[in-house]
Amino acid sequence: MAAKKKTARKTARLWLMFPPKLITKPVVWELSRKFPVITNVRQASVTDEIGLVCLELDGSATDVKKAITWLGRKGVSVEPVEINVIES
């Protein structure tokens, strides 16, 4: 029996900005069907002009990277969420 390679897991927290033409499209659903990643909407704000979503993606590092690339090709602006921790 061939040994299975252990793939590195990755969780990415991202800000997604949807242009008006994509606001009514089920992009996050399509992403979850197309790639074996777990999607978790952490925050969202949608108007007629823009959609802003904080999305957490969890999966293999390769699948997360492919999913992020796919979002960009669809026309979604993708930026990492930067968490600043102030130690006291």
ZIQUIBEL-V898352 format. One record per backbone hydrogen bond with DSSP energy under -0.5 kcal/mol. CO is the residue of the C=O (numbers start at 1). NH is the residue of the N-H. If there is no record, write none. Layout:
co | nh
CO | NH
CO | NH
//
This chain:
co | nh
5 | 7
8 | 61
10 | 59
12 | 14
12 | 57
13 | 81
14 | 16
14 | 55
15 | 79
16 | 18
16 | 53
17 | 77
18 | 51
19 | 22
19 | 23
20 | 23
22 | 25
25 | 27
26 | 30
27 | 31
28 | 32
29 | 33
30 | 34
31 | 35
35 | 37
37 | 39
38 | 58
40 | 42
40 | 56
43 | 54
45 | 52
49 | 20
50 | 47
51 | 18
52 | 45
53 | 16
53 | 55
54 | 42
54 | 43
55 | 14
56 | 40
57 | 12
58 | 38
59 | 10
60 | 64
61 | 65
62 | 66
63 | 67
64 | 68
65 | 69
66 | 70
67 | 71
68 | 72
69 | 73
70 | 74
71 | 75
71 | 76
72 | 75
77 | 17
79 | 15
80 | 82
81 | 83
82 | 84
83 | 85
84 | 86
85 | 87
//
